[in-house]
């Protein structure tokens, strides 16, 4: 699956603690990417867990072909929804 250049994406922490990257206009459905942080790690990270997940997602995007091979893609915004 590829994402258009004009897609608006959001990173959301779900009720079960999983972080997902998804198109902002698709409230539900299959996420583009998901990250699960263990309970033990979440306790250690405390308020930093969202930042850790955001950096992991940013790295996944910039180091893969998720965006049509663009390895120098712009970093994700630091907005939490």
C-alpha positions as CSV (number, residue, x, y, z in Angstrom):
1,X,0.0,0.0,0.0
2,X,1.3,3.5,-0.8
3,X,0.1,6.8,0.6
4,X,-0.5,9.8,-1.6
5,X,1.7,12.9,-1.2
6,X,-1.3,14.8,0.1
7,X,-2.4,12.3,2.7
8,X,-2.8,13.6,6.3
9,X,-1.6,11.0,8.7
10,X,-1.9,10.7,12.5
11,X,-0.3,8.7,15.2
12,X,-2.8,7.6,17.8
13,X,-2.4,5.7,21.0
14,X,-5.2,3.2,21.3
15,X,-6.9,2.2,24.5
16,X,-4.8,-1.1,24.7
17,X,-1.6,1.0,24.5
18,X,-0.8,0.2,20.9
19,X,0.4,3.1,18.8
20,X,-0.9,3.2,15.2
21,X,-0.1,5.3,12.1
22,X,-3.2,5.8,10.0
23,X,-4.8,8.3,7.6
24,X,-6.5,11.0,9.7
25,X,-9.8,10.6,7.8
26,X,-10.1,6.9,8.5
27,X,-11.0,6.7,12.2
28,X,-11.2,2.9,12.1
29,X,-9.7,0.3,9.8
30,X,-6.4,-1.3,9.2
31,X,-3.5,1.0,10.3
32,X,-0.5,1.6,8.0
33,X,1.9,0.7,10.8
34,X,1.5,-0.2,14.5
35,X,3.9,-0.4,17.5
36,X,3.2,-2.1,20.8
37,X,5.3,-1.2,23.8
38,X,5.4,-3.7,26.6
39,X,3.8,-2.7,29.9
40,X,7.2,-2.8,31.6
41,X,8.8,-0.5,29.0
42,X,5.8,1.8,29.1
43,X,6.2,2.2,32.8
44,X,9.9,3.0,32.4
45,X,9.2,5.5,29.6
46,X,6.2,7.1,31.3
47,X,5.4,10.3,29.4
48,X,8.1,9.7,26.8
49,X,6.4,6.6,25.3
50,X,4.6,8.7,22.6
51,X,7.9,10.3,21.6
52,X,9.6,6.9,21.4
53,X,6.7,5.5,19.2
54,X,6.8,8.7,17.0
55,X,10.5,8.3,16.4
56,X,10.2,4.6,15.6
57,X,7.5,5.4,13.1
58,X,9.5,8.2,11.6
59,X,12.5,5.9,11.2
60,X,10.4,3.2,9.6
61,X,9.0,5.7,7.1
62,X,12.3,7.3,6.2
63,X,14.3,4.1,6.0
64,X,11.9,2.0,3.9
65,X,9.9,2.3,0.7
66,X,6.6,2.9,2.4
67,X,6.5,6.2,0.5
68,X,7.4,5.1,-3.0
69,X,11.1,4.8,-2.1
70,X,11.5,8.3,-0.8
71,X,14.3,7.7,1.8
72,X,14.6,11.4,2.6
73,X,10.9,11.9,3.5
74,X,10.0,14.8,5.8
75,X,9.8,13.9,9.5
76,X,6.4,13.4,11.0
77,X,4.9,16.4,12.9
78,X,5.2,16.3,16.7
79,X,1.5,16.6,17.2
80,X,-0.3,14.1,19.5
81,X,-4.0,13.5,18.9
